[in-house]
Amino acid sequence: MLDPFDVFKVEHNGTVRWLRAIADMERAKSYITKVLAVAAPADYLILNQRTGERIIIQAATDQRECPSNIPSFTVSSRG
């Protein structure tokens, strides 16, 4: 089974770049706040493939709902 939580970096122009898939939400949040935000401060998006829920994690570890200006997308396969 594929890991259901996809992690994306939100680029300055509003596009997103897929980084990796992770097994659960808590691990995804931890990876962002402890690894990614330290190495490359930015906003990161977690997409739950099962429910479609999207969460933005800011580099300062402040969490908020996904804003409407982030484009909606579907990832159908990883390869």
N, C-alpha and C positions, 0 to 999 in steps of 0.2 A: 504494500500500500504506500502511496506517495504521501509525503508530509503535507498536511492541509493548510499550513500557514505560510504564505508567500511574503517575503520582505522585499520592499522596493525603496530606492532612494528617490525623493522628490527633487528633481533638478530645478535650477533657477527659473527656467522658462515654463515650469508647470508640468512638464512631461515626467514620467516615472521610468526608472531603470530597475529591472529585476535583479536582485542580488542572490537570493537563495530561498529554499523552502525549509521550514522548521516544524517539528512535531507538535508543539503546543504553544498557546498564546503566551504563557509566562516565560518560556524559553526565548520566544521571539522578542518580547519586551526586554528581557535581560541582555540578549545579544546586542540589541540596538543601544541600550543605555550604557552598557559596560565596554563594548567593543567599537561599534560604529561611531557613536557620538563623540567618543574620545579621539578617534583617528580622523574623522571627517565630519565636523559639526554640520548638520543639515536637518531637514525634516525627513522622516522615514515613514513609510506606509506599511501596515500589516493588513493583508487581505486574507480573510478566512474563506477558503475555497468551498467549504460545506454550506455556510450560511450567507456568504456575500458581504458580511460585515467588514467595514474598513475603519481602521483606527490610525490616526497620525500621531507619531511620537516626535516631539521636537528635540533638538540636540541638548537642550537644557533639561531634558527628561520631563517636561511639562506635557501632559497628555490632553488631547481635545478630540472632539468629534471630527470626522472627515468633512472639510469644507466643500461647498458645492462647486467650487472652481477646479477641483481635482477631477480630471476626466474619468468617466465611468469606463470600465474595461472588463473584459473577460479573458482569463488565461485558460485555454482549453487543453494544453498539453505542455509538458516540460521535456526538454531533450537535450 
